[in-house]
Amino acid sequence: MKELITYLLQFGNLNPQQIELISSKTTEIQLRKEEYLIEAGNAFNEVVYIIEGIFRIYYYNKKGDEITKYFIDENHLFANPYKSEPLTEYIQAITDCKLLVFSQKDWNELSNTIIGWDKIANKIFQKGLTEKLDRRSSLVSEDATTRYLTFLEKFPTLANRVPLSHIASYLGITQQSLSRIRKNIR
């Protein structure tokens, strides 16, 4: 819980009563490696904070290939921006994960009770969106080697924790190409 509070305090001030209320609204859950937080076609209305572990968000293209869209690791808060629509992606644990989960009802209660909560939440989600766009932008315009080097720069802790097949999928290259690139830059 202290990780979440430390994280939230980066975006605004909270008094002890507000911290107590936030703490009372979370549920801690654990997922094992390769378990799904949610599968495509299902509604996802929770807000999740990752204490430990890594998730990948992926989908299947028209050919049936798995395409890794994004990775989310420790000390990140995430939610579905389209609450009323079912997800088109899968959210899968790549490692064992420990999470704090807010139901949409509890998140709304925090919004209605804590003055400034919406401002804190907006700052968090704006930062997340900026990071996401920054991380994805190089994947469009760079060659494969540069994309991998950018991945290492933007996700420095993930390279040794994520299977190469997922990294290759994220970069839009084959696993063989990724192995060749890794061999050439050593």
Phi, psi and omega in degrees: 000324183296330177298316180296315182297316177301317178299310182298323183292346174291339188250354180171175181265143176224137177271169183303324179292321178293319178298318178299317179297314178302313180301323182287345184262359181259152172238128178272131175229159177233141175237142177275159177310133178078358174284156180261135169285318178203148178250155179306144179094349180254153176284144178227103186245006181274164169246129189238136173244129181268115175278312179219142172111178182225136173247155168236145175252125182215166178216174175251132177279183184296336178277351182091010178277141174285130178239115178281121184268326189194154171243144175229127182240193185307152177061039173230144177250135178215158181205168175274117180290343181250069189305325185277351183252143175293150179292149173258357180241167174257143173242110188238140175286126175272330177234173170300139186230144172239127188230156166246129186239133173253131170288160179298323179299313180292321177299316178296322178297320176298319179298322182279343186255319186266117176295128180090358181299316181297326179293317177299311181299317179297320178297318180297311184289329175294318178298316179298318179295317178299315178299316181299312180295320179297316182291325184277333188300322181290339181289342183275322193249353186258160174285169187300319180296315179296321178300317180293317179297322176294320176302314180298324180288317185278331180236061188299333183268355187267333189306324181263002182246349184246135177303141181303327180298323179288320178295315179301315179299316179299320182279349180076032179228169177281161178295326178296318178297319179297317178299319179296315179299313181299320180294321183286337183263359180284000000 
